[in-house]
Amino acid sequence: MKWLIAALVFPILAIGAVLIVLWNNEVLDNVLEEFGFNFELQSAKSEAPAQTTVVQRDQDVLNQNLVDVQNPATPIAITDIVAFIGPSIVRILTPQSEGTGIIVRSDGMILTANHLVEGIRLPQEVLGSVEVVMSDGRSLTGRVVCQDPNADLAMVYVNEEGLPTVSLGDSEALVPGTGVIKLGYALNLPGSVSMATGIVSAIRRDQTSGMALIQTDAPLSPGDSGGPLLDNSGRVIGINSMKWVGPGIEGIAFALGVNEAKRTLLGDLDQGADCVLPPLGVPIITAIGDQQDADISGNILVWTDTRNGNNDILGYDLDAKREFPIATSAAEQQHARVSGNFVVWHTCVGHRCDIYGYELASSKSFPISTARGVQQFPKIAGKIVVWQDNRNGNWDIYGYNLDTKEEFQISDDPADQVSPKIGGNIVIWEDSRNDQYTASLCPGPQCDRNPDAIRVFGYDLTSGTEFPVPHTVGAIDKDIVVAIGDNPLGDWISVFNITSLRSVAAWQTRGDVIGLGINGDIVVWALNNRSNIYAYDLRSDTEFIIAMGINLGGLAISGNFVVWHDQLDSDGFDIYGAAVTLVE
């Protein structure tokens, strides 16, 4: 059930449907093949389209019907609409996607879908460029000047004057049964813009933003995304976005209502407001090699670093602006986590991994667990360290008290317990004890999981009580848990109190969550397109974007400061950060 923006595929639902974003990508064929869909798409860029031939007709009468949006318009022959609107529809080409754009201002402003251009940005605050191919075959350089990820809208600017524009209709006046026309560069096929007709099937509302989505049976194909959905008078009433495909699913596509664009990007431009991208974040560590998997506590930042050829653990004092070594032996040191005065990580030599610690005040390291087998992926909260451990033949959860220097076993079920997290006195992990299957009888991936089984358990260190957790947990801060669940457009993020199970907040994301953190009232996350970092203020129930990136990951938060790694240049991954500025 994934909205893989980088792979151009939305989630597989329980009914076996897949929602596909309508643009091309070199990995799309592989993803569809993995899911068992027999669906092939062109992934390479096509040659620039040949010059289109414009049908001659009475321009004055046609213009009057197309431009007057205050009064009912007389239906016009579809051939005339396509001939008149076609020159205002352009191709949008990026290294990873191909789609369609709509010229909305004669001075070069082009409206398109944000997922086509998300992540198109270069370092040093330089706006990223895309290729814009006009209907006459000219290729122009476009700059991404504005984005609204929540509405899946973006604005691209080309330095041209006197361009043909479209007329905007009123999407709120639509009713089911209204005839519509789709225009777009389907599959990026060479030649003129393609068209298809259909009707408005329904008007839906996005469950999170409340924005209007037009459901239509007009056939949409990859490459149509960002193109216009027109009424029978040639006015733009929607921006093509996505469709459902799958066994038994036909004729279900969606376009964002054009009134949403008027209220956001187009409205901002009309009012003279600045249209800018989110910041990239402040570079903190930009050494040679890769700096990844950062964690932060107060003013101390730690990460895994390959500048010396192997994986080392390094630290940085944000206040003193001083870098310092933590673990730099010839072994492989990874997965550093910090809390207060202590840093923990695992060190691997061959097939053996052990847990080590480092006291910041004394600059001294010490062993935590060196049992046989593998001990890895430690987490720390205060003076308690937890990790996953296979010394008993299966994966168990162990803990260590830095004050008493005592090790203790948290889980001992014969099934596997992995990926521990700790907040305050609560430890949470993923557990396979309830997976009811026999691999020899049902070896396929469709058989290896019981969808109704509880797979997350928790443990109260104070009471010594184990308990089931009804959700997949992505982050924890004291007794507040951030859980993740699938939804038709990506994931649900749900925040609740682990002790009382009282819900705090819940919202929907437009993609799959790949990084998640919480500190106090701020939840931060990144999606699988790896190009934006989002935040949610639990006090005001407000969602906003913190920063933009290219291939970010390793997200962590402490106080109001977020850190992550990103690959903004060809030299490798570096560590970036940004302060969370709350939206009042």
FENZI-V972005 format. One record per helix or strand of 3 or more residues. SS is the DSSP state (helix for helix, strand for strand). FROM is the first residue (numbers start at 0). TO is the last residue. Records with the same first field share a line. If there is no record, write none. Layout:
SS: FROM-TO / FROM-TO
//
This chain:
strand: 8-11 / 16-20 / 88-92 / 97-104 / 108-112 / 128-132 / 138-147 / 152-156 / 178-183 / 193-204 / 211-215 / 227-230 / 235-245 / 252-256 / 281-284 / 290-296 / 299-304 / 311-316 / 321-326 / 331-338 / 341-348 / 351-358 / 363-368 / 373-380 / 383-388 / 395-400 / 405-408 / 416-422 / 425-430 / 455-459 / 464-468 / 471-476 / 479-486 / 489-496 / 502-507 / 512-518 / 521-526 / 531-536 / 541-547 / 552-557 / 560-568 / 571-578
helix: 27-34 / 58-66 / 77-85 / 113-116 / 148-150 / 170-172 / 185-187 / 257-262 / 264-269
//
